[in-house]
Structure formats: structure tokens, C-alpha cells
Amino acid sequence: MQLSKKDVLAEANKVSKNTLMETLQIEIIDYGEDFLVARMPVNSRVYQPDGVLHGGATAALAESVGSFASVIFLNSEKLFIRGIEITSNHLKSVKDGYVYARATFIHKGRTTQLLDIRVTDDNDNLISVSRLTTISLPKKG
């Protein structure tokens, strides 16, 4: 039986309980054949001391959505996925609302994957651009 999109999203968010994703209130909200989207609220939990979105929280959102994309689009029953490098360029500050991270593959190899993650705000302004490299290795036993 194939799961509905609603069921896949519910399961994705369920496995995020008691993780950094739950702490930052990151929620997977959409996916398609070649993309995955998550959102994170911008509030005091993710602020820098001067009251704007912390770049580290933005990078955590980017790595979370990129790693999740690798898990969903690769054979995660036989493989485990880990992020091995991330770069982020922060372009604009945000004080409230949500930020949305959309991950797409640049390269989907057997062992390594490269993802482009664009983070935007509620008005679709580009906030940050990240590149994430993930590695997929066989699960043992």
C-alpha cells in the first residue's frame, strides 16, 4: 500500500520528535519528485541577541531539510544518511513569521549527494542559500 502525501508528511514529522528539529519547531510541509520543503517559525527561540534570525538556526534548518530529502529520495531502508559538509550564505535578516527551506538535488550519486537549499521568508524573499553534501552508507546487519 502506497502512503498518501499527507501520511508521508505526518510520518516525517513524527520521527522528528525529541530531536533538534522539534526544538527549533521545524516542520516538513511539502515534497514532490525532486524537492522537499520545511518551515521554521522565527521567534525568540531562534534569535541572535539583537532580535533577528540566527544564522546557525538557518543552517540547522537547511541541513535538516537537505538530510531529510536524502532520506526520503534514497533507499533509507538499506542506507543511513549523514550530512558531511554544509555551507551557508546569509543574505537578509528576518525578525518574525516563518522561513521556508526548499531542498533540491544537484547531484544524486550512490555514495554522495549534493543539495541546493534556498531559504525564503513569508514574502518569498531569499534569506539564505546553502549547499549540503550528504553521504549514504550501507546499514550493517
PAMARVO-606427 format. One record per residue (C-alpha): residue in three letters; x negated, y, z negated. Coordinates in steps of 0.5 Angstrom, whole numbers, plus 2048, in hexadecimal, padded with zeros to 3 digits. Layout:
BEGIN
ALAXYZ/...
***
This chain:
BEGIN
MET800800800/GLN7FD807802/LEU7FE80C7FD/SER8018137FE/LYS7FD8197FF/LYS80181B7F8/ASP7FF8157F5/VAL7F88157F7/LEU7F781C7F4/ALA7FA81A7EE/GLU7F58157ED/ALA7EF8197EF/ASN7F281E7E9/LYS7F38187E4/VAL7EC8167E5/SER7E981D7E3/LYS7EC81C7DC/ASN7E781D7D7/THR7E18207DC/LEU7DE8277DE/MET7E48277E3/GLU7E98277DD/THR7E582C7D9/LEU7E58317DF/GLN7EC82F7E1/ILE7EA82D7E8/GLU7F082A7EC/ILE7EF8267F2/ILE7F58297F6/ASP7F58277FE/TYR7F1823802/GLY7F182180A/GLU7ED81D80E/ASP7E782180E/PHE7E8825808/LEU7E9826800/VAL7EC82C7FC/ALA7EB82D7F5/ARG7ED8337F1/MET7EB8367EA/PRO7EE83C7E6/VAL7EA8427E5/ASN7EA8447DE/SER7E68457D7/ARG7E483D7D8/VAL7E083E7DE/TYR7DE8467DD/GLN7D78497DC/PRO7D684D7D6/ASP7D88537DB/GLY7DF8507DC/VAL7DE84D7E3/LEU7DE8467E6/HIS7D78437E4/GLY7D38407EA/GLY7D283A7E6/ALA7D98387E6/THR7DA83A7ED/ALA7D48357EE/ALA7D88307EA/LEU7DE8317EE/ALA7DA8307F4/GLU7D68297F2/SER7DD8267EF/VAL7E18277F6/GLY7DB8257FA/SER7D981F7F6/PHE7E181D7F6/ALA7E181E7FD/SER7DB8197FE/VAL7DF8147F9/ILE7E68147FD/PHE7E3814804/LEU7DE80F803/ASN7DE808800/SER7DE8097F9/GLU7E08027F7/LYS7DA8007F9/LEU7D58067F8/PHE7D480B7F3/ILE7D38127F5/ARG7CF8177F2/GLY7CD81F7F3/ILE7C681F7F4/GLU7C58277F6/ILE7C982D7F7/THR7C88347F9/SER7CD83A7F8/ASN7CD8417FB/HIS7D28457F7/LEU7D584B7FB/LYS7DA84E7F7/SER7DD84F7F0/VAL7E484C7ED/LYS7E784E7E7/ASP7EE84B7E7/GLY7F28467EB/TYR7EF8407EE/VAL7E983E7F2/TYR7EA8387F7/ALA7E58347FA/ARG7E5830800/ALA7E082B802/THR7DF828809/PHE7D982380B/ILE7D482680F/HIS7D081F80F/LYS7D381980D/GLY7CE81380D/ARG7CE80D80A/THR7C980F804/THR7C9816804/GLN7CF81B806/LEU7CE823807/LEU7D4827805/ASP7D682E806/ILE7DA831800/ARG7DE838801/VAL7E183B7FB/THR7E68417FC/ASP7EB8457F8/ASP7F28457F8/ASN7F284A7FD/ASP7ED846802/ASN7E784A800/LEU7E1846801/ILE7DE8467FA/SER7D88407FB/VAL7D583C800/SER7D28357FD/ARG7CE82F800/LEU7CE8297FD/THR7CA8237FE/THR7CD81C7FB/ILE7CA8157FB/SER7CE80F7FC/LEU7CB8087F9/PRO7CE8017F8/LYS7D18007F2/LYS7CE7FA7EE/GLY7D17F37EC/
***
